[in-house]
Amino acid sequence: MRNDNPADSAAPGDRLVRAGGIVFIVGAVATLVTVTPLFLGTTPFPTYMFGLSMLMAVGFLLAGAGVLRSVAAGRRRARASE
């Protein structure tokens, strides 16, 4: 059996999933850094720093878009092989 999708080739949506994972991790770290002063009783960061926490949601949406793109490509491939 021949493998049409070797491990080093990128399927549609793979880059979006990877980018979404990276952005999500950056957002998670930003959330931890932003919330830590609140627990330690020190001076909190400026308000715009809390906006960096939204990167978690952006990363989640990017990864979800990548998964949907991959699913759509798989369905197109299945329909073409019929």
Distance bins in CASP14 RR format, pairs under 12 A and 6 or more apart:
PFRMAT RR
TARGET T0000
AUTHOR 0000-0000-0000
RMODE 2
METHOD distances of the structure
MODEL  1
3 9 0 0 0 0 1 0 0 0 0 0 0
4 11 0 0 0 0 0 1 0 0 0 0 0
4 74 0 0 0 0 0 1 0 0 0 0 0
4 77 0 0 0 0 1 0 0 0 0 0 0
4 81 0 0 0 0 0 1 0 0 0 0 0
5 11 1 0 0 1 0 0 0 0 0 0 0
5 12 0 0 0 0 0 1 0 0 0 0 0
5 14 0 0 0 0 0 1 0 0 0 0 0
5 70 0 0 0 0 0 1 0 0 0 0 0
5 73 0 0 0 0 0 1 0 0 0 0 0
5 74 0 0 0 0 0 1 0 0 0 0 0
5 77 0 0 0 0 1 0 0 0 0 0 0
7 14 0 0 0 0 0 1 0 0 0 0 0
8 14 0 0 0 0 0 1 0 0 0 0 0
9 15 0 0 0 0 0 1 0 0 0 0 0
10 16 0 0 0 0 0 1 0 0 0 0 0
10 17 0 0 0 0 0 1 0 0 0 0 0
10 18 0 0 0 0 1 0 0 0 0 0 0
10 19 0 0 0 0 0 1 0 0 0 0 0
10 66 0 0 0 0 0 1 0 0 0 0 0
10 69 0 0 0 0 0 1 0 0 0 0 0
10 70 0 0 0 0 0 1 0 0 0 0 0
10 73 0 0 0 0 0 1 0 0 0 0 0
11 17 0 0 0 0 1 0 0 0 0 0 0
11 18 0 0 0 0 0 1 0 0 0 0 0
11 66 0 0 0 0 1 0 0 0 0 0 0
11 67 0 0 0 0 0 1 0 0 0 0 0
11 69 0 0 0 0 1 0 0 0 0 0 0
11 70 1 0 1 0 0 0 0 0 0 0 0
11 71 0 0 0 0 0 1 0 0 0 0 0
11 72 0 0 0 0 0 1 0 0 0 0 0
11 73 1 0 0 1 0 0 0 0 0 0 0
11 74 0 0 0 0 1 0 0 0 0 0 0
11 76 0 0 0 0 0 1 0 0 0 0 0
11 77 0 0 0 0 1 0 0 0 0 0 0
12 65 0 0 0 0 0 1 0 0 0 0 0
12 66 1 0 0 1 0 0 0 0 0 0 0
12 67 0 0 0 0 0 1 0 0 0 0 0
12 68 0 0 0 0 0 1 0 0 0 0 0
12 69 1 0 1 0 0 0 0 0 0 0 0
12 70 1 0 1 0 0 0 0 0 0 0 0
12 71 0 0 0 0 1 0 0 0 0 0 0
12 72 1 0 0 1 0 0 0 0 0 0 0
12 73 1 1 0 0 0 0 0 0 0 0 0
12 74 0 0 0 0 1 0 0 0 0 0 0
12 75 0 0 0 0 0 1 0 0 0 0 0
12 76 0 0 0 0 1 0 0 0 0 0 0
12 77 0 0 0 0 1 0 0 0 0 0 0
13 19 0 0 0 0 1 0 0 0 0 0 0
13 20 0 0 0 0 0 1 0 0 0 0 0
13 62 0 0 0 0 1 0 0 0 0 0 0
13 63 0 0 0 0 1 0 0 0 0 0 0
13 64 0 0 0 0 1 0 0 0 0 0 0
13 65 1 0 0 1 0 0 0 0 0 0 0
13 66 1 1 0 0 0 0 0 0 0 0 0
13 67 1 0 0 1 0 0 0 0 0 0 0
13 68 0 0 0 0 1 0 0 0 0 0 0
13 69 1 0 1 0 0 0 0 0 0 0 0
13 70 1 0 1 0 0 0 0 0 0 0 0
13 71 0 0 0 0 1 0 0 0 0 0 0
13 72 0 0 0 0 1 0 0 0 0 0 0
13 73 1 0 0 1 0 0 0 0 0 0 0
13 74 0 0 0 0 0 1 0 0 0 0 0
14 20 0 0 0 0 0 1 0 0 0 0 0
14 21 0 0 0 0 0 1 0 0 0 0 0
14 62 0 0 0 0 0 1 0 0 0 0 0
14 63 0 0 0 0 0 1 0 0 0 0 0
14 65 0 0 0 0 0 1 0 0 0 0 0
14 66 1 0 0 1 0 0 0 0 0 0 0
14 67 0 0 0 0 1 0 0 0 0 0 0
14 69 0 0 0 0 1 0 0 0 0 0 0
14 70 1 0 0 1 0 0 0 0 0 0 0
14 73 0 0 0 0 0 1 0 0 0 0 0
15 21 0 0 0 0 0 1 0 0 0 0 0
15 22 0 0 0 0 0 1 0 0 0 0 0
15 62 0 0 0 0 1 0 0 0 0 0 0
15 63 0 0 0 0 0 1 0 0 0 0 0
15 65 0 0 0 0 0 1 0 0 0 0 0
15 66 0 0 0 0 1 0 0 0 0 0 0
15 69 0 0 0 0 1 0 0 0 0 0 0
15 70 0 0 0 0 0 1 0 0 0 0 0
16 22 0 0 0 0 0 1 0 0 0 0 0
16 23 0 0 0 0 0 1 0 0 0 0 0
16 58 0 0 0 0 0 1 0 0 0 0 0
16 59 0 0 0 0 1 0 0 0 0 0 0
16 60 0 0 0 0 0 1 0 0 0 0 0
16 61 0 0 0 0 1 0 0 0 0 0 0
16 62 1 0 1 0 0 0 0 0 0 0 0
16 63 1 0 0 1 0 0 0 0 0 0 0
16 64 1 0 0 1 0 0 0 0 0 0 0
16 65 1 0 1 0 0 0 0 0 0 0 0
16 66 1 1 0 0 0 0 0 0 0 0 0
16 67 0 0 0 0 1 0 0 0 0 0 0
16 68 0 0 0 0 1 0 0 0 0 0 0
16 69 1 0 0 1 0 0 0 0 0 0 0
16 70 0 0 0 0 1 0 0 0 0 0 0
16 73 0 0 0 0 0 1 0 0 0 0 0
17 23 0 0 0 0 0 1 0 0 0 0 0
17 24 0 0 0 0 0 1 0 0 0 0 0
17 59 0 0 0 0 1 0 0 0 0 0 0
17 60 0 0 0 0 0 1 0 0 0 0 0
17 61 0 0 0 0 0 1 0 0 0 0 0
17 62 1 0 0 1 0 0 0 0 0 0 0
17 63 1 0 1 0 0 0 0 0 0 0 0
17 64 1 0 0 1 0 0 0 0 0 0 0
17 65 0 0 0 0 1 0 0 0 0 0 0
17 66 1 0 1 0 0 0 0 0 0 0 0
17 67 1 0 0 1 0 0 0 0 0 0 0
17 68 0 0 0 0 0 1 0 0 0 0 0
17 69 0 0 0 0 1 0 0 0 0 0 0
17 70 1 0 0 1 0 0 0 0 0 0 0
17 71 0 0 0 0 0 1 0 0 0 0 0
18 24 0 0 0 0 0 1 0 0 0 0 0
18 25 0 0 0 0 0 1 0 0 0 0 0
18 59 0 0 0 0 0 1 0 0 0 0 0
18 62 0 0 0 0 1 0 0 0 0 0 0
18 63 0 0 0 0 1 0 0 0 0 0 0
18 64 0 0 0 0 0 1 0 0 0 0 0
18 66 0 0 0 0 1 0 0 0 0 0 0
18 67 0 0 0 0 0 1 0 0 0 0 0
18 70 0 0 0 0 0 1 0 0 0 0 0
19 25 0 0 0 0 0 1 0 0 0 0 0
19 26 0 0 0 0 0 1 0 0 0 0 0
19 55 0 0 0 0 0 1 0 0 0 0 0
19 58 0 0 0 0 1 0 0 0 0 0 0
19 59 1 0 0 1 0 0 0 0 0 0 0
19 60 0 0 0 0 0 1 0 0 0 0 0
19 61 0 0 0 0 0 1 0 0 0 0 0
19 62 1 0 1 0 0 0 0 0 0 0 0
19 63 0 0 0 0 1 0 0 0 0 0 0
19 64 0 0 0 0 0 1 0 0 0 0 0
19 65 0 0 0 0 1 0 0 0 0 0 0
19 66 0 0 0 0 1 0 0 0 0 0 0
20 26 0 0 0 0 1 0 0 0 0 0 0
20 27 0 0 0 0 0 1 0 0 0 0 0
20 28 0 0 0 0 0 1 0 0 0 0 0
20 55 0 0 0 0 1 0 0 0 0 0 0
20 56 0 0 0 0 1 0 0 0 0 0 0
20 57 0 0 0 0 0 1 0 0 0 0 0
20 58 1 0 0 1 0 0 0 0 0 0 0
20 59 1 1 0 0 0 0 0 0 0 0 0
20 60 1 0 0 1 0 0 0 0 0 0 0
20 61 0 0 0 0 1 0 0 0 0 0 0
20 62 1 1 0 0 0 0 0 0 0 0 0
20 63 1 0 1 0 0 0 0 0 0 0 0
20 64 0 0 0 0 1 0 0 0 0 0 0
20 65 0 0 0 0 1 0 0 0 0 0 0
20 66 0 0 0 0 1 0 0 0 0 0 0
20 67 0 0 0 0 0 1 0 0 0 0 0
21 27 0 0 0 0 1 0 0 0 0 0 0
21 28 0 0 0 0 1 0 0 0 0 0 0
21 55 0 0 0 0 0 1 0 0 0 0 0
21 56 0 0 0 0 1 0 0 0 0 0 0
21 58 0 0 0 0 0 1 0 0 0 0 0
21 59 1 0 1 0 0 0 0 0 0 0 0
21 60 0 0 0 0 1 0 0 0 0 0 0
21 61 0 0 0 0 0 1 0 0 0 0 0
21 62 1 0 0 1 0 0 0 0 0 0 0
21 63 1 0 1 0 0 0 0 0 0 0 0
21 64 0 0 0 0 0 1 0 0 0 0 0
21 65 0 0 0 0 0 1 0 0 0 0 0
21 66 0 0 0 0 0 1 0 0 0 0 0
21 67 0 0 0 0 0 1 0 0 0 0 0
22 28 0 0 0 0 0 1 0 0 0 0 0
22 29 0 0 0 0 0 1 0 0 0 0 0
22 55 0 0 0 0 1 0 0 0 0 0 0
22 56 0 0 0 0 0 1 0 0 0 0 0
22 58 0 0 0 0 0 1 0 0 0 0 0
22 59 0 0 0 0 1 0 0 0 0 0 0
22 62 0 0 0 0 1 0 0 0 0 0 0
22 63 0 0 0 0 1 0 0 0 0 0 0
23 29 0 0 0 0 0 1 0 0 0 0 0
23 30 0 0 0 0 0 1 0 0 0 0 0
23 52 0 0 0 0 0 1 0 0 0 0 0
23 53 0 0 0 0 0 1 0 0 0 0 0
23 54 0 0 0 0 0 1 0 0 0 0 0
23 55 1 0 1 0 0 0 0 0 0 0 0
23 56 0 0 0 0 1 0 0 0 0 0 0
23 57 0 0 0 0 1 0 0 0 0 0 0
23 58 1 0 1 0 0 0 0 0 0 0 0
23 59 1 1 0 0 0 0 0 0 0 0 0
23 60 0 0 0 0 1 0 0 0 0 0 0
23 61 0 0 0 0 1 0 0 0 0 0 0
23 62 1 0 1 0 0 0 0 0 0 0 0
23 63 0 0 0 0 1 0 0 0 0 0 0
23 64 0 0 0 0 0 1 0 0 0 0 0
23 65 0 0 0 0 0 1 0 0 0 0 0
24 30 0 0 0 0 0 1 0 0 0 0 0
24 31 0 0 0 0 0 1 0 0 0 0 0
24 53 0 0 0 0 0 1 0 0 0 0 0
24 54 0 0 0 0 0 1 0 0 0 0 0
24 55 1 0 0 1 0 0 0 0 0 0 0
24 56 1 0 1 0 0 0 0 0 0 0 0
24 57 0 0 0 0 1 0 0 0 0 0 0
24 58 0 0 0 0 1 0 0 0 0 0 0
24 59 1 0 1 0 0 0 0 0 0 0 0
24 60 1 0 1 0 0 0 0 0 0 0 0
24 61 0 0 0 0 1 0 0 0 0 0 0
24 62 0 0 0 0 1 0 0 0 0 0 0
24 63 1 0 0 1 0 0 0 0 0 0 0
24 64 0 0 0 0 0 1 0 0 0 0 0
25 31 0 0 0 0 0 1 0 0 0 0 0
25 32 0 0 0 0 0 1 0 0 0 0 0
25 55 0 0 0 0 1 0 0 0 0 0 0
25 56 0 0 0 0 1 0 0 0 0 0 0
25 58 0 0 0 0 0 1 0 0 0 0 0
25 59 0 0 0 0 1 0 0 0 0 0 0
25 60 0 0 0 0 0 1 0 0 0 0 0
25 62 0 0 0 0 0 1 0 0 0 0 0
25 63 0 0 0 0 0 1 0 0 0 0 0
26 32 0 0 0 0 0 1 0 0 0 0 0
26 33 0 0 0 0 0 1 0 0 0 0 0
26 52 0 0 0 0 1 0 0 0 0 0 0
26 53 0 0 0 0 0 1 0 0 0 0 0
26 54 0 0 0 0 0 1 0 0 0 0 0
26 55 1 0 1 0 0 0 0 0 0 0 0
26 56 0 0 0 0 1 0 0 0 0 0 0
26 58 0 0 0 0 1 0 0 0 0 0 0
26 59 0 0 0 0 1 0 0 0 0 0 0
26 62 0 0 0 0 0 1 0 0 0 0 0
27 33 0 0 0 0 1 0 0 0 0 0 0
27 34 0 0 0 0 1 0 0 0 0 0 0
27 35 0 0 0 0 0 1 0 0 0 0 0
27 49 0 0 0 0 0 1 0 0 0 0 0
27 50 0 0 0 0 0 1 0 0 0 0 0
27 51 0 0 0 0 1 0 0 0 0 0 0
27 52 1 0 0 1 0 0 0 0 0 0 0
27 53 1 0 0 1 0 0 0 0 0 0 0
27 54 1 0 0 1 0 0 0 0 0 0 0
27 55 1 1 0 0 0 0 0 0 0 0 0
27 56 1 0 1 0 0 0 0 0 0 0 0
27 57 0 0 0 0 1 0 0 0 0 0 0
27 58 0 0 0 0 1 0 0 0 0 0 0
27 59 1 0 0 1 0 0 0 0 0 0 0
27 60 0 0 0 0 0 1 0 0 0 0 0
27 62 0 0 0 0 0 1 0 0 0 0 0
28 34 0 0 0 0 0 1 0 0 0 0 0
28 35 0 0 0 0 0 1 0 0 0 0 0
28 52 0 0 0 0 0 1 0 0 0 0 0
28 53 0 0 0 0 1 0 0 0 0 0 0
28 54 0 0 0 0 0 1 0 0 0 0 0
28 55 0 0 0 0 1 0 0 0 0 0 0
28 56 1 0 1 0 0 0 0 0 0 0 0
28 57 0 0 0 0 0 1 0 0 0 0 0
28 58 0 0 0 0 0 1 0 0 0 0 0
28 59 0 0 0 0 1 0 0 0 0 0 0
28 60 0 0 0 0 0 1 0 0 0 0 0
29 35 0 0 0 0 0 1 0 0 0 0 0
29 36 0 0 0 0 0 1 0 0 0 0 0
29 52 0 0 0 0 1 0 0 0 0 0 0
29 53 0 0 0 0 1 0 0 0 0 0 0
29 55 0 0 0 0 1 0 0 0 0 0 0
29 56 0 0 0 0 1 0 0 0 0 0 0
30 36 0 0 0 0 0 1 0 0 0 0 0
30 45 0 0 0 0 1 0 0 0 0 0 0
30 48 0 0 0 0 0 1 0 0 0 0 0
30 49 1 0 0 1 0 0 0 0 0 0 0
30 50 0 0 0 0 1 0 0 0 0 0 0
30 51 0 0 0 0 1 0 0 0 0 0 0
30 52 1 1 0 0 0 0 0 0 0 0 0
30 53 1 0 1 0 0 0 0 0 0 0 0
30 54 0 0 0 0 1 0 0 0 0 0 0
30 55 1 0 0 1 0 0 0 0 0 0 0
30 56 0 0 0 0 1 0 0 0 0 0 0
30 57 0 0 0 0 0 1 0 0 0 0 0
30 58 0 0 0 0 0 1 0 0 0 0 0
30 59 0 0 0 0 0 1 0 0 0 0 0
31 38 0 0 0 0 0 1 0 0 0 0 0
31 45 0 0 0 0 0 1 0 0 0 0 0
31 49 0 0 0 0 1 0 0 0 0 0 0
31 50 0 0 0 0 1 0 0 0 0 0 0
31 51 0 0 0 0 1 0 0 0 0 0 0
31 52 1 0 0 1 0 0 0 0 0 0 0
31 53 1 0 1 0 0 0 0 0 0 0 0
31 54 0 0 0 0 1 0 0 0 0 0 0
31 55 0 0 0 0 1 0 0 0 0 0 0
31 56 1 0 0 1 0 0 0 0 0 0 0
31 57 0 0 0 0 0 1 0 0 0 0 0
32 38 0 0 0 0 0 1 0 0 0 0 0
32 39 0 0 0 0 0 1 0 0 0 0 0
32 45 0 0 0 0 0 1 0 0 0 0 0
32 49 0 0 0 0 0 1 0 0 0 0 0
32 52 0 0 0 0 0 1 0 0 0 0 0
32 53 0 0 0 0 1 0 0 0 0 0 0
32 56 0 0 0 0 0 1 0 0 0 0 0
33 39 0 0 0 0 0 1 0 0 0 0 0
33 40 0 0 0 0 0 1 0 0 0 0 0
33 44 0 0 0 0 0 1 0 0 0 0 0
33 45 1 0 0 1 0 0 0 0 0 0 0
33 49 1 0 0 1 0 0 0 0 0 0 0
33 50 0 0 0 0 0 1 0 0 0 0 0
33 51 0 0 0 0 0 1 0 0 0 0 0
33 52 0 0 0 0 1 0 0 0 0 0 0
33 53 0 0 0 0 1 0 0 0 0 0 0
33 55 0 0 0 0 0 1 0 0 0 0 0
34 44 0 0 0 0 1 0 0 0 0 0 0
34 45 1 0 1 0 0 0 0 0 0 0 0
34 46 0 0 0 0 1 0 0 0 0 0 0
34 47 0 0 0 0 0 1 0 0 0 0 0
34 48 0 0 0 0 0 1 0 0 0 0 0
34 49 1 0 1 0 0 0 0 0 0 0 0
34 50 1 0 1 0 0 0 0 0 0 0 0
34 51 0 0 0 0 1 0 0 0 0 0 0
34 52 1 0 0 1 0 0 0 0 0 0 0
34 53 1 0 1 0 0 0 0 0 0 0 0
34 54 0 0 0 0 0 1 0 0 0 0 0
34 55 0 0 0 0 0 1 0 0 0 0 0
34 56 0 0 0 0 0 1 0 0 0 0 0
35 41 0 0 0 0 0 1 0 0 0 0 0
35 42 0 0 0 0 0 1 0 0 0 0 0
35 44 0 0 0 0 1 0 0 0 0 0 0
35 45 0 0 0 0 1 0 0 0 0 0 0
35 49 0 0 0 0 0 1 0 0 0 0 0
35 50 0 0 0 0 1 0 0 0 0 0 0
35 52 0 0 0 0 0 1 0 0 0 0 0
35 53 0 0 0 0 1 0 0 0 0 0 0
36 42 0 0 0 0 1 0 0 0 0 0 0
36 43 0 0 0 0 0 1 0 0 0 0 0
36 44 0 0 0 0 1 0 0 0 0 0 0
36 45 0 0 0 0 1 0 0 0 0 0 0
36 49 0 0 0 0 0 1 0 0 0 0 0
37 43 1 0 0 1 0 0 0 0 0 0 0
37 44 1 0 1 0 0 0 0 0 0 0 0
37 45 1 0 0 1 0 0 0 0 0 0 0
37 46 0 0 0 0 0 1 0 0 0 0 0
37 49 0 0 0 0 1 0 0 0 0 0 0
37 50 0 0 0 0 0 1 0 0 0 0 0
38 44 1 0 1 0 0 0 0 0 0 0 0
38 45 0 0 0 0 1 0 0 0 0 0 0
38 49 0 0 0 0 0 1 0 0 0 0 0
38 50 0 0 0 0 0 1 0 0 0 0 0
43 49 0 0 0 0 0 1 0 0 0 0 0
44 50 0 0 0 0 1 0 0 0 0 0 0
45 51 0 0 0 0 0 1 0 0 0 0 0
45 52 0 0 0 0 1 0 0 0 0 0 0
45 53 0 0 0 0 0 1 0 0 0 0 0
46 52 0 0 0 0 0 1 0 0 0 0 0
47 53 0 0 0 0 0 1 0 0 0 0 0
48 54 0 0 0 0 0 1 0 0 0 0 0
49 55 0 0 0 0 0 1 0 0 0 0 0
50 56 0 0 0 0 0 1 0 0 0 0 0
51 57 0 0 0 0 0 1 0 0 0 0 0
51 58 0 0 0 0 0 1 0 0 0 0 0
52 58 0 0 0 0 0 1 0 0 0 0 0
53 59 0 0 0 0 0 1 0 0 0 0 0
54 60 0 0 0 0 0 1 0 0 0 0 0
54 61 0 0 0 0 0 1 0 0 0 0 0
55 61 0 0 0 0 0 1 0 0 0 0 0
55 62 0 0 0 0 1 0 0 0 0 0 0
56 62 0 0 0 0 0 1 0 0 0 0 0
56 63 0 0 0 0 0 1 0 0 0 0 0
57 63 0 0 0 0 0 1 0 0 0 0 0
57 64 0 0 0 0 0 1 0 0 0 0 0
58 64 0 0 0 0 0 1 0 0 0 0 0
58 65 0 0 0 0 0 1 0 0 0 0 0
59 65 0 0 0 0 1 0 0 0 0 0 0
59 66 0 0 0 0 0 1 0 0 0 0 0
60 66 0 0 0 0 0 1 0 0 0 0 0
60 67 0 0 0 0 0 1 0 0 0 0 0
61 67 0 0 0 0 0 1 0 0 0 0 0
61 68 0 0 0 0 0 1 0 0 0 0 0
62 68 0 0 0 0 0 1 0 0 0 0 0
62 69 0 0 0 0 0 1 0 0 0 0 0
63 69 0 0 0 0 0 1 0 0 0 0 0
63 70 0 0 0 0 0 1 0 0 0 0 0
64 70 0 0 0 0 1 0 0 0 0 0 0
64 71 0 0 0 0 1 0 0 0 0 0 0
64 72 0 0 0 0 0 1 0 0 0 0 0
65 71 0 0 0 0 0 1 0 0 0 0 0
65 72 0 0 0 0 0 1 0 0 0 0 0
66 72 0 0 0 0 1 0 0 0 0 0 0
66 73 0 0 0 0 1 0 0 0 0 0 0
67 73 0 0 0 0 0 1 0 0 0 0 0
67 74 0 0 0 0 0 1 0 0 0 0 0
68 74 0 0 0 0 0 1 0 0 0 0 0
68 75 0 0 0 0 0 1 0 0 0 0 0
69 75 0 0 0 0 0 1 0 0 0 0 0
69 76 0 0 0 0 0 1 0 0 0 0 0
70 76 0 0 0 0 0 1 0 0 0 0 0
70 77 0 0 0 0 0 1 0 0 0 0 0
71 77 0 0 0 0 0 1 0 0 0 0 0
71 78 0 0 0 0 0 1 0 0 0 0 0
72 78 0 0 0 0 0 1 0 0 0 0 0
72 79 0 0 0 0 0 1 0 0 0 0 0
73 79 0 0 0 0 0 1 0 0 0 0 0
73 80 0 0 0 0 0 1 0 0 0 0 0
74 80 0 0 0 0 1 0 0 0 0 0 0
74 81 0 0 0 0 1 0 0 0 0 0 0
75 81 0 0 0 0 0 1 0 0 0 0 0
75 82 0 0 0 0 0 1 0 0 0 0 0
76 82 0 0 0 0 0 1 0 0 0 0 0
END
